[in-house]
Amino acid sequence: MTTALGASGAAAQAARPARNPGTPLDLSFLTRVRINKSAVERRATTLVTRRTIKQEWQAAWLLRAVSTIDLTTLAGDDTPGNVQRLCAKARSPVREDLLEALGMSGRELHVGAVCVYHARVPDAVEALRGSCIPVAAVSTGFPAGQTPLDLKLQEVRRSVEAGASEIDIVISRSQVLTGDWRGLYDEVRAFREACGPAHMKAIVAAGELGTLRNLALASQSA
């Protein structure tokens, strides 16, 4: 996702990376993936002990982080009203007095996207009209992905038709757990085709894949 502080909507669109054309499935990666679990765990424990960003750069890094966030509401009680409030926050995520204190007054700062369920896509599109903030939709039976493929594809297409320019798909975890890598690849490829011009992001649900090797293989397949 690409968002520039102070950039116009057109400039932000132009800054997006070229569309990934995808690659053919190469099942030889199954024999190449090796995971050293002990090394991974040791490395993970160091993440919270490393040096922090120097104080004079912390505000800039935090503002940059804000500009890449997907501001999200995925609740069962979502309404047009709370989606509208979320979109207002997306347009102005930091209080003006704080921006002024940081020398950022008058500069455009917004989040990277607003992410909602399919049913709330029209509300978000309307609330963000005139901005360059994209609307993302979680599709393909989020969060569990336990719906038939034809319904998943229909949901993707309908979200794009409703105005979503980003689609967050969820992979079928059963394909990972049973080692059906071609099935996973073919499904993600079908999702990508259903997205049309929309940007696609894959949610792999790392905590449900059993092992780090499964996570690596699922990511490679997707």
C-alpha positions as CSV (number, residue, x, y, z in Angstrom):
1,M,0.0,0.0,0.0
2,T,1.4,3.4,-0.9
3,T,0.4,6.6,0.7
4,A,2.5,9.8,0.6
5,L,2.2,12.6,3.2
6,G,1.0,15.8,1.4
7,A,0.6,14.0,-2.0
8,S,-2.5,14.6,-4.1
9,G,-4.9,11.7,-4.9
10,A,-3.5,11.4,-8.4
11,A,0.1,11.5,-7.2
12,A,-0.7,8.8,-4.6
13,Q,-2.2,6.6,-7.2
14,A,0.7,7.1,-9.5
15,A,3.1,6.1,-6.7
16,R,1.5,2.6,-6.4
17,P,3.9,-0.2,-7.5
18,A,3.2,-1.9,-10.8
19,R,0.7,-4.7,-10.6
20,N,2.3,-8.1,-9.8
21,P,1.5,-10.3,-12.8
22,G,1.9,-13.5,-10.6
23,T,4.2,-16.4,-11.3
24,P,3.5,-20.0,-12.4
25,L,3.3,-22.6,-9.6
26,D,6.6,-24.4,-9.0
27,L,6.1,-27.2,-6.5
28,S,9.9,-27.7,-6.2
29,F,9.7,-25.1,-3.5
30,L,8.3,-27.8,-1.2
31,T,11.7,-29.4,-1.0
32,R,13.6,-26.1,-0.6
33,V,11.8,-24.7,2.4
34,R,13.6,-25.3,5.7
35,I,12.7,-23.6,9.0
36,N,15.1,-23.5,12.0
37,K,12.5,-23.0,14.7
38,S,15.0,-22.4,17.5
39,A,16.7,-19.7,15.4
40,V,13.3,-18.1,14.6
41,E,12.3,-18.0,18.2
42,R,15.7,-16.6,19.3
43,R,15.4,-13.8,16.7
44,A,11.8,-13.0,17.7
45,T,12.8,-12.5,21.3
46,T,15.3,-9.8,20.2
47,L,12.7,-7.6,18.5
48,V,11.6,-5.9,21.7
49,T,15.2,-5.4,22.9
50,R,16.7,-3.6,19.9
51,R,17.5,0.1,20.0
52,T,14.6,2.3,19.4
53,I,14.4,5.1,16.8
54,K,16.4,8.2,17.8
55,Q,14.2,10.7,19.5
56,E,14.4,13.3,16.8
57,W,13.0,10.9,14.3
58,Q,10.3,9.2,16.4
59,A,7.5,11.6,15.4
60,A,8.3,11.3,11.7
61,W,8.2,7.5,12.0
62,L,4.9,7.5,13.9
63,L,3.3,9.8,11.3
64,R,4.6,7.5,8.6
65,A,3.1,4.5,10.4
66,V,-0.3,6.3,10.6
67,S,-0.2,6.8,6.9
68,T,0.1,3.1,6.2
69,I,-2.6,1.8,8.6
70,D,-5.8,0.1,7.5
71,L,-8.3,1.7,9.8
72,T,-10.8,-1.1,10.3
73,T,-14.2,-2.0,11.7
74,L,-15.3,-5.6,11.4
75,A,-17.9,-5.9,14.1
76,G,-21.3,-7.6,13.9
77,D,-23.0,-4.4,15.0
78,D,-21.4,-2.2,12.3
79,T,-23.8,0.5,11.0
80,P,-23.6,3.2,8.4
81,G,-23.1,5.7,11.2
82,N,-20.0,4.1,12.8
83,V,-18.5,3.5,9.3
84,Q,-19.0,7.2,8.6
85,R,-17.3,8.1,11.9
86,L,-14.4,5.8,11.1
87,C,-14.0,7.4,7.7
88,A,-13.9,10.8,9.3
89,K,-11.1,9.6,11.5
90,A,-9.4,8.2,8.4
91,R,-9.3,11.6,6.8
92,S,-8.0,13.3,10.0
93,P,-6.3,10.6,12.1
94,V,-4.2,13.1,14.2
95,R,-5.5,16.1,16.0
96,E,-4.7,19.4,14.3
97,D,-3.0,20.9,17.5
98,L,-0.6,17.9,17.5
99,L,0.2,18.3,13.8
100,E,0.8,22.0,14.4
101,A,3.2,21.3,17.2
102,L,5.1,18.9,14.9
103,G,5.3,21.5,12.1
104,M,2.8,19.5,10.0
105,S,-0.1,21.9,10.0
106,G,-1.8,22.1,6.6
107,R,-0.1,19.0,5.4
108,E,-2.3,16.2,4.1
109,L,-2.1,13.2,6.5
110,H,-4.6,10.3,6.3
111,V,-4.5,6.5,6.8
112,G,-3.7,4.0,4.1
113,A,-7.2,2.6,3.7
114,V,-10.5,1.9,5.4
115,C,-11.4,-1.8,5.7
116,V,-14.9,-3.0,6.2
117,Y,-17.2,-6.0,5.5
118,H,-18.8,-6.2,2.1
119,A,-22.2,-4.9,3.3
120,R,-20.6,-1.6,4.5
121,V,-18.5,-0.9,1.3
122,P,-21.1,1.5,-0.1
123,D,-21.2,3.4,3.1
124,A,-17.4,3.8,3.2
125,V,-17.2,4.7,-0.5
126,E,-19.7,7.5,0.0
127,A,-18.0,8.8,3.2
128,L,-14.6,8.9,1.5
129,R,-15.8,10.4,-1.7
130,G,-13.4,13.1,-2.9
131,S,-10.4,11.7,-1.0
132,C,-7.7,9.4,-2.2
133,I,-8.2,6.9,0.6
134,P,-9.1,3.5,-0.8
135,V,-11.8,1.3,0.6
136,A,-10.8,-2.3,1.4
137,A,-13.2,-5.1,1.8
138,V,-12.6,-8.4,3.6
139,S,-14.0,-11.1,1.4
140,T,-13.9,-14.9,0.7
141,G,-15.8,-15.7,3.9
142,F,-13.7,-13.7,6.3
143,P,-12.5,-14.7,8.9
144,A,-12.8,-18.5,8.7
145,G,-13.0,-18.9,4.9
146,Q,-15.4,-21.8,5.3
147,T,-17.7,-21.1,2.4
148,P,-17.9,-22.6,-1.1
149,L,-15.5,-21.2,-3.7
150,D,-18.2,-19.9,-6.0
151,L,-19.7,-17.9,-3.2
152,K,-16.3,-16.5,-2.3
153,L,-15.7,-15.4,-5.9
154,Q,-19.1,-13.8,-6.1
155,E,-18.4,-11.9,-2.9
156,V,-15.1,-10.6,-4.3
157,R,-16.7,-9.4,-7.5
158,R,-19.6,-7.7,-5.7
159,S,-17.2,-5.9,-3.4
160,V,-15.3,-4.5,-6.4
161,E,-18.5,-3.5,-8.1
162,A,-19.6,-1.7,-4.9
163,G,-16.5,0.4,-5.0
164,A,-13.8,-1.5,-3.1
165,S,-10.4,-0.9,-4.6
166,E,-8.6,-3.4,-2.3
167,I,-9.8,-6.9,-1.4
168,D,-8.5,-8.8,1.6
169,I,-8.9,-12.5,0.9
170,V,-8.5,-15.3,3.4
171,I,-6.9,-18.5,2.3
172,S,-8.4,-21.9,3.0
173,R,-6.4,-23.2,5.9
174,S,-7.6,-26.8,5.3
175,Q,-5.6,-26.8,2.0
176,V,-2.4,-25.9,4.0
177,L,-3.1,-28.5,6.7
178,T,-3.6,-31.2,4.1
179,G,-0.7,-30.2,1.9
180,D,-2.9,-29.3,-1.1
181,W,-0.5,-26.6,-2.4
182,R,-1.8,-26.7,-5.9
183,G,-5.4,-26.3,-4.7
184,L,-4.3,-23.3,-2.6
185,Y,-2.4,-21.7,-5.5
186,D,-5.4,-22.2,-7.9
187,E,-7.8,-20.7,-5.4
188,V,-5.7,-17.6,-4.7
189,R,-5.2,-17.2,-8.5
190,A,-9.0,-17.4,-8.9
191,F,-9.4,-14.7,-6.3
192,R,-6.9,-12.5,-8.0
193,E,-8.8,-12.8,-11.3
194,A,-12.1,-12.0,-9.6
195,C,-10.5,-8.9,-8.1
196,G,-10.1,-7.4,-11.6
197,P,-8.4,-4.0,-11.2
198,A,-8.6,-4.0,-7.4
199,H,-5.5,-4.6,-5.3
200,M,-5.5,-8.0,-3.5
201,K,-4.0,-8.8,-0.1
202,A,-3.9,-12.3,1.3
203,I,-4.6,-13.1,5.0
204,V,-2.9,-16.4,5.8
205,A,-4.0,-16.7,9.5
206,A,-0.6,-17.7,10.7
207,G,-1.9,-18.9,14.1
208,E,-4.1,-21.5,12.5
209,L,-1.5,-23.2,10.2
210,G,0.1,-25.4,12.8
211,T,3.8,-24.9,12.0
212,L,6.2,-22.3,10.8
213,R,7.0,-24.4,7.8
214,N,3.3,-24.4,6.8
215,L,3.3,-20.7,7.2
216,A,6.3,-20.4,4.8
217,L,4.8,-22.8,2.3
218,A,1.4,-21.1,2.4
219,S,3.0,-17.7,1.9
220,Q,5.1,-19.0,-1.0
221,S,2.0,-20.5,-2.7
222,A,0.0,-17.4,-2.3
